[in-house]
Amino acid sequence: MEIAYFILLNALGHLCFVGSRMTTTLFALKLGASAFTVGALVALFAVVPMFLSVSAGRLIDRLGPRRPVMIGLAVLACGAALPFLFPTVGILYISSPLIGTSFMLLHIAMNSVFGAYGTPERRAVTFSWLSLGFSISNSIGPLIAGYAIEAFGHAGAMLALALLPVVGVVLLARRKRPLPRPAHVARERAGGVAGLLRLPLLRHTLIASGLLNMGWDIYSFLMPVYGSRIGLAPGTIGVVMSCFAVATFVVRAVLTQLVRHVQAPGRGGGNPHHDAELQPDLHPARLGCHLERARHGAGLYADCGAAPGGRLVCQEPRRSALTCRRFSSRRA
């Protein structure tokens, strides 16, 4: 099943990203960094992507998703391998934004692929499967990182995590067929931030998503720090964080089945006013930028991406199920 291939490709990158964040935190503490330094390193995973998300979307619009996915996976592997080659706090200041930016590129490109895959009627189910894939990688990523630290040390764990996107590069290189990409459409008029905030459903989603992501990422930052201070082994910290993520797996497993039975003609439950609110006459790249900034404002990274050019798939696979559908599917 082709969708399983896409989920695996995205999950390999996400596993590296999730594991690297946890390993970076514990590695910095081992190297004697303060809690403030660790917080700064974790924030760097999101700062650069916050400003480059729109440019990345436009790049994907021009090139199609294949090369950006390949570049994202390759740079992700290089960024994760850097602390193995140069195990210092200074190099973590380079690897952190490099990993975050490359995963942002990968994720936006894969959102484009998922948005163009299949029929519009099946798109909600398609993104539910993508969300389920994120739950799996969120659950096992900390486990892989924790036990890799115990087996190979912190630097060796980063190298082990770097091998995951390398597998993705090999899988993509062996694929002869092009990845699905949306049809090119003319860009629409941009409405700016004020136009976005005038849409009640979108405004409420931004606020709720920002608050939920803040709690999620504060936990992801503080748990390794606290666990390290009370003497927990890296593997134990990984188990605790994985238990936290397993709950999202259960929710998404139910969501995948729920979407099959509760599908309205529009995202507003059949209400044309609600449907219109979620399909504004705004340039999707700008909308993606504002969504990214809402999630990154406190140094957070959310699993959301703006599809490039004239289309948008904006979904929150970690905590919400907003899908703005502006795709016309075709094959690249």
C-alpha positions in Angstrom: 0.0 0.0 0.0 1.6 3.2 -1.2 0.4 5.3 1.8 2.4 3.0 4.1 5.5 4.0 2.1 4.8 7.7 2.6 4.1 7.2 6.3 7.4 5.2 6.7 9.3 7.9 4.9 8.0 10.7 7.1 8.3 8.5 10.3 12.0 7.9 9.7 12.7 11.6 9.7 10.4 12.2 12.7 12.0 9.4 14.7 15.4 11.1 14.2 13.9 14.5 15.1 12.2 13.3 18.3 15.1 11.2 19.4 17.6 14.0 18.7 15.7 16.5 20.9 15.7 14.2 23.9 19.4 13.1 23.3 20.5 16.7 22.8 18.9 17.6 26.2 20.7 14.8 28.0 23.9 15.3 26.1 24.1 18.9 27.0 23.5 18.1 30.7 26.2 15.5 30.6 28.6 18.1 29.1 27.8 20.4 32.0 25.3 22.8 30.4 22.9 24.7 32.6 19.1 24.3 32.4 18.9 27.7 30.6 21.4 26.5 28.0 19.4 23.3 27.5 16.3 25.4 27.0 18.0 27.6 24.4 19.2 24.5 22.5 15.7 23.0 22.5 14.3 26.4 21.3 16.8 26.4 18.4 15.0 23.4 17.0 12.1 25.8 16.2 13.5 29.3 15.7 14.9 28.9 12.2 12.0 26.9 10.9 9.7 29.6 12.2 11.2 32.1 9.8 11.9 29.8 6.8 8.6 27.9 6.6 7.1 30.2 3.9 10.3 30.1 1.8 10.4 26.3 2.1 6.8 26.1 0.9 7.6 28.2 -2.2 10.7 26.1 -2.9 8.6 23.0 -2.8 6.0 24.6 -5.0 8.7 25.2 -7.7 10.6 21.9 -7.3 7.9 19.4 -6.3 8.2 17.4 -3.2 10.8 14.7 -4.2 14.0 16.8 -4.0 13.0 18.7 -0.8 12.2 15.4 0.9 15.6 14.0 -0.2 17.4 17.2 0.9 15.5 17.2 4.2 16.4 13.6 5.0 20.0 14.1 4.0 20.5 17.3 6.0 18.7 15.7 9.0 21.2 12.8 9.0 24.1 15.2 8.8 22.8 17.4 11.6 22.3 14.4 13.9 25.7 13.1 13.1 27.5 16.3 14.0 27.6 15.8 17.8 29.1 12.4 17.2 32.0 14.0 15.3 32.4 17.0 17.5 31.0 16.2 21.0 30.8 19.7 22.5 28.1 22.1 23.6 29.1 24.5 20.9 28.3 22.0 18.1 24.9 21.4 19.6 24.1 25.1 18.9 24.7 24.2 15.2 23.1 20.7 15.1 19.9 21.8 16.8 18.7 24.4 14.2 20.0 22.2 11.4 17.9 19.2 12.6 14.9 21.4 13.2 15.1 23.2 9.8 15.7 20.0 7.8 12.7 18.3 9.5 10.6 21.3 8.8 11.4 21.0 5.1 10.7 17.3 5.1 7.5 17.7 6.9 6.1 20.5 4.7 7.0 18.4 1.6 5.4 15.3 3.0 2.2 17.3 3.9 2.1 18.3 0.2 2.5 14.6 -0.8 -0.3 13.5 1.5 -2.6 16.3 0.4 -2.2 15.3 -3.2 -2.5 11.6 -2.6 -5.9 10.0 -3.3 -9.2 11.7 -3.8 -10.5 14.8 -1.9 -13.2 12.7 -0.3 -10.5 10.4 1.3 -8.2 13.2 2.3 -9.4 13.4 6.0 -8.8 9.6 6.3 -5.4 10.0 4.6 -4.3 12.6 7.1 -5.6 10.5 10.0 -3.2 7.8 8.9 -0.4 10.3 8.8 -1.3 11.4 12.3 -1.3 7.8 13.4 2.2 7.4 12.0 3.3 10.5 14.0 1.9 8.8 17.2 4.0 5.7 16.5 7.2 7.6 16.0 6.5 9.8 19.0 6.0 6.7 21.1 9.1 4.8 20.1 11.5 7.7 19.4 12.3 8.3 23.1 12.7 4.6 23.6 15.2 4.4 20.8 17.1 7.4 22.0 17.2 6.3 25.7 18.4 2.8 25.1 20.8 4.0 22.4 22.4 6.3 24.9 22.8 3.5 27.4 24.3 1.2 24.7 26.5 3.6 22.8 26.8 6.8 24.8 25.3 10.2 24.0 27.5 10.8 20.9 26.9 7.3 19.6 23.2 7.6 20.1 23.2 10.7 17.9 25.0 8.7 15.2 22.4 5.8 15.6 19.6 8.3 15.1 21.3 9.8 12.1 21.1 6.4 10.4 17.3 6.5 10.3 16.9 9.3 7.7 19.7 7.6 5.8 17.3 4.7 5.4 14.7 7.1 4.1 17.2 8.5 1.6 17.8 5.0 0.3 14.1 4.2 0.1 13.4 7.4 -1.8 16.4 6.9 -4.2 15.1 3.4 -5.1 11.6 4.7 -5.9 11.3 5.3 -9.7 7.9 6.8 -9.7 7.4 10.5 -8.8 5.9 11.5 -5.6 2.3 12.9 -5.8 2.2 16.7 -6.0 -0.7 19.2 -6.1 -1.6 20.8 -9.4 -0.3 24.3 -9.9 -2.8 27.0 -9.4 -2.5 30.8 -9.4 -1.6 32.4 -6.1 -4.4 34.0 -4.3 -4.6 37.4 -2.6 -2.9 37.5 0.8 -5.0 38.8 3.6 -2.4 39.1 6.3 -2.5 38.4 10.0 -5.6 40.5 10.6 -7.5 38.6 8.0 -6.7 35.3 9.7 -7.6 36.5 13.2 -11.1 37.6 11.9 -11.9 33.9 11.2 -13.3 32.7 14.5 -12.8 28.9 13.9 -9.2 29.5 12.8 -8.5 31.9 15.6 -9.8 29.5 18.2 -7.7 26.7 16.6 -4.6 28.8 16.7 -5.1 29.7 20.4 -5.9 26.1 21.5 -3.1 24.6 19.4 -0.6 27.1 20.8 -1.6 26.3 24.4 -1.6 22.6 23.9 1.8 22.6 22.1 3.2 24.8 24.9 2.3 22.2 27.5 3.5 19.3 25.3 6.9 20.8 24.6 7.5 22.1 28.1 7.0 18.5 29.3 9.3 17.3 26.5 12.0 19.7 27.8 11.5 19.4 31.5 11.1 15.6 31.8 14.6 14.7 30.6 16.1 17.5 32.8 14.1 16.4 35.9 14.7 12.7 35.2 18.5 13.3 34.9 18.6 15.3 38.2 16.8 12.6 40.2 19.1 9.9 38.8 16.9 8.2 36.2 18.8 6.2 33.5 18.3 7.5 29.9 16.4 4.3 29.1 14.0 5.0 31.9 13.5 8.5 30.8 12.7 7.3 27.4 10.1 4.8 28.8 8.4 7.6 30.7 8.2 9.9 27.7 7.0 7.0 25.5 4.2 6.2 27.9 3.1 9.8 27.6 3.1 9.5 23.8 1.2 6.2 23.8 -1.9 8.0 24.8 -1.8 10.0 21.6 -1.5 6.8 19.6 -4.8 5.5 21.2 -6.5 8.8 20.4 -5.4 8.8 16.8 -6.3 5.1 16.4 -9.9 6.0 17.4 -9.8 9.2 15.3 -9.0 7.2 12.2 -12.1 5.1 12.6 -14.2 8.1 13.7 -13.4 10.0 10.6 -14.7 7.2 8.5 -18.2 7.6 10.1 -18.3 11.3 10.7 -17.4 13.0 7.5 -19.3 16.1 6.5 -19.2 17.7 3.0 -17.1 20.5 4.4 -14.9 21.0 7.4 -17.7 23.0 9.1 -19.9 20.0 9.6 -22.1 21.0 6.6 -22.5 24.6 7.7 -21.5 26.7 4.7 -20.6 29.6 6.9 -18.1 27.4 8.8 -16.8 26.0 5.6 -16.2 29.4 4.3 -14.3 30.4 7.5 -11.9 27.6 7.0 -11.3 28.3 3.4 -10.3 32.0 3.3 -9.1 33.9 0.3 -5.6 34.0 1.7 -2.3 32.8 0.2 -1.6 29.4 1.8 2.1 30.1 2.3 1.2 33.1 4.4 -1.3 31.1 6.4 1.2 28.4 7.0 3.7 31.0 8.2 1.2 32.3 10.8 0.4 28.8 11.9 4.1 28.0 12.3 4.7 31.2 14.3 1.8 30.6 16.6 3.3 27.2 17.4 6.9 28.5 17.5 6.3 31.7 19.5 7.5 30.1 22.8 10.2 28.1 21.2 7.9 25.3 20.3 7.9 22.9 17.3 4.6 21.5 16.1 4.0 18.9 13.6 2.3 21.2 11.1 3.2 22.3 7.7 2.0 24.7 5.0 1.7 23.1 1.6 3.4 25.3 -1.0 2.1 27.7 -3.5 -1.6 27.9 -4.1 -2.5 25.0 -1.8 -2.5 24.3 1.8 -2.7 21.3 4.0 -2.6 22.6 7.5 -3.1 19.9 10.1 -1.9 19.4 13.6 -1.2 15.7 13.8 -0.2 16.0 17.4 -3.1 17.7 19.0 -5.8 18.7 16.6 -7.5 17.7 13.4 -7.9 20.9 11.3 -7.5 20.3 7.6 -7.9 23.1 5.1 -8.4 21.4 1.8 -7.3 23.4 -1.2 -5.8 20.7 -3.3 -6.3 19.6 -6.9 -4.5 16.3 -7.2 -2.2 15.2 -10.0 1.1 13.3 -10.3 4.3 15.2 -10.6 
